[in-house]
Amino acid sequence: MSSRSHLLVCASMLLSALSAHTPLSANPIAITHAVYIASEALTVEVGAEAAYIDGSFRFKSALKKGDFGEDSDIRITIPVWIPAKAPQGDTTVRSLLEVIELGESNKIEGPLASAWESAVGLKFTVAGRSIPIEVLRITDPMARKNRKYSPAARQHEGWILAFADVYFPPALLRGTPEIRIRYRQPLRKTKAGAEFLYLPEFGNLPKGATTTDLEKYAMKLQTKDGGTLAAGGVVIPSGHSARLPLAHHQPIKLLVTTP
């Protein structure tokens, strides 16, 4: 599966990182206005069963005047990681897994709308204006049939991906307004503790651009519920915080332990 971008949130958002991904089906693809993430500031509060992600983003057009797709809607895709097995998630994950269909586009209505709101509760705003999210694309990157098409960075044992697509006219990006992405990221239970996963994705960046500036691209991690975070030999004790860089397809995976 190819990717023109994504949120994170990947997250990382937060966030896929959060611009246009090619749909999972083979249906005709509507032309969209390509954008890139000009800044991504995430605050992630990690609890015992879920992390709460609050992302502030600035997106800019990746097109020049007269380019194909200039007048088309912008599509931003937010990838949300979900534990693949019900016993490895909390009750909200169990309810969500009962109503989603892998490999399909899932319209957010009825039982799915209720389960999605409880498990994730994704909110997307542009300059304070709420933009609705109507469809989820659900995939298991670890499934044998999908591995050939999924980037290696998206293949994580025990996780599936819900891609939430948001569409809005390019006029809303005039003046580079703040885009806020907020959601609840369920944790995956393991024998060693609970696992948090976020995958930054940055597509369509201008030539020579990087995401190394911590003033523009960073994740602030903090704990709640008396938990401790560990990653790569580094431990973040309860009540403390850490600031992490965001790099394309460099996953942020943490082990969460609570008293």
Secondary structure, DSSP 8 states (H G I E B T S, - for coil): --BS--------S-----S-B--SS-S-----B-EEEEEEEEEEEE-SSEEEEEEEEEEEE---TT-TTTTS-EEEEEEEEEESSGGGS-HHHHHHHHH--TTSEEE--HHHHHHHHHHT--EEEETTEE----EEEEE-TTSHHHHTTS-GGG--TTEEEEEEEEEE-GGGGTT---EEEEEEEE-EE-SSSEEEEE-----S--TT--S--TTTEEEEEEE-TT-EEEETTEEE-TT-EEEEE--TT--EEEEEE--
